Amino acid sequence: MRPYFEAQAALVARLLGEEDRLAHALLLAGAPGVGKGRTGLALAQGLLCETPLAKRTGGMACGDCPGCHWFEAGNHPDFRPVALLAKDGKLAWEISIDQVRELEEFAALSAFRDGARVVLVDPAETLSVPAANALLKMLEEPGGRTWFILVTHRPDSLPATVRSRCRLVPVPSPEAAEQQRWLVAEAGVPPGDAARLVAWSGGAPLHARHLADPSNLTAYRRLLEAIASLPETGSVAVADTVAAAGVEQWYPLLQRWVSDLARVSAGASPRFFADSAPRLAQLRQRSSLAGLARASASLQRQATLLRHPLNPRLLLESSLELYLDAFRNRT
Ligand SMILES: [Zn+2]
């Protein structure tokens, strides 16, 4: 398994090249939707690969040894992925302490295949506080060839105690041109659509791939139209339309919309929604740049609370109101 993008593949090859002195707890951090999880998997497989590094091509896992076969079949006995569990079709909000406790036995055993053992926690920012504390104990005393790989787009939201135990490894984002090529090759996106999808996704190619699916794109357009219809359409009516989407969908979209409107107000071109330039130009006349900057900052601050909103509908309406304030008070 290779990372999706070249700079990430180079990163994995570099880390594997220093395996002898590689920190046993790694925190892979980067922007959302750029392939961090895949990068973590490629690193895990590279550590578990049983072909000597000198005999592998490109510094990655060989893909051909027993370890690689186990890994790619999803049942390597010395690999433990820890992720959000799905229940009744919905993902849990957090990684629970029980999931981390299950690792304790794994970490205490010796490797089945006499090589490395790897735990991959993704997304690490969803570790509950007790889960993070339980993990911390294991990070403090990793066995010989045991590695913990934590993957996150929000390293700051991890407890400082966990962060300080890990080597921070920034995962690079691919260039827009590589993202577009990847969308065409990987997701079968028509070349003419790739640039727009990359822009809409805010430079997150995995999100862009999601949007390439026609039904997802339709849902996305509906969201965008609803948000663009503010303030003529009131926040309650817009919230009715938007509520069906998860917060992880509408929130970044609202943030990008506010950001683009602020850019247009400041005389720049929209970064995400070039197609909506006429509408943004209209709204520019009616909003204040200072108000948009305030809304943008408030949305950014509030984003840290999104993981588990107590009242999703209230969060939605209040977020829309934050934006609408920029139309009310034009100072
Ligand atoms: Zn291998």
Boltz pocket constraint, residues with backbone or C-beta under 6 A from the ligand:
constraints:
  - pocket:
      binder: B
      contacts: [[A, 45], [A, 48], [A, 49], [A, 50], [A, 51], [A, 61], [A, 62], [A, 63], [A, 64], [A, 65], [A, 66], [A, 67], [A, 68]]
      max_distance: 6.0
